[in-house]
Amino acid sequence: MKTTRLPGLHYWSAYQPDRRIDFNGFFLEGLAGGVLIDPLPLDAAQLEFVRSRGGARWILLTNADHWRDSARLKRELGARLCAPAAERERLAARAADVSDWFSAEQPLPRELTEGLEVHWLGGGKSPAEAVFVAKRLNAVFFGDAVRSHESGTLRLLPPEKLSAPAVLHQDLRPLLERPFEAVLLGDGDNLLTGAAGALSNLARRLA
């Protein structure tokens, strides 16, 4: 578990040799009793670290493909598991483990909305992929649609995996215009510095 310069933000990674990138999971310490985002498996030491920092009362998913170790960690930590309502069909039998569904019409539980804002991206692999903005940290968490395959540079999913590129580009614009201090990625290298510049560069390429 890596601790970052952003207060209460920790992450852990697993290298994917076929893609030559890391997959990442995130732990927001203290927020609403502790939050895991798109969690990869945690070993015993990492799990103890989370517990020593107050635990995790919530697990949030950006999309169905980032289910990862959510069900086991829900049981281990006694957490509530929140997933996008648009992903219910793709989750199939796993949907039985979801405690709370959220969407544009049904916001996150109130405890979470004090620290997190949700933005929705269409046009990717998912009907509506969730993006989380940690307001206190001025940081944004992307699941699949935005990633990094070269350190310091942001890119989108390959075109063949996009269901509607124009929709994704339109939904991304409000986020690309915000000068975030950090960009956290489910897939690829996180940007803990230089985030605003990388977002601006991505916006120019999409234009």
Buried (B, 14 or more C-beta within 10 A) or exposed (E): BEBBEBEBBBBBBEEEEEEEBBBBBBBBBEBBBBBBBBBBEBEEEBBEBBEEBEBBBBBBBBBBBBBBBBBEBBEBBEBBBBBBBBBBEBBEEBBEBBEBBBBEEEEBBEBBBEBBBBBBBBBBBBBBBBBBBBEBBBBBBBBBBBBBEEEEBBBBBEEEEBEEBEBBBBBBEEBBEEEBBBBBBBBBBBBBEBBBEBBBBBBEEBE
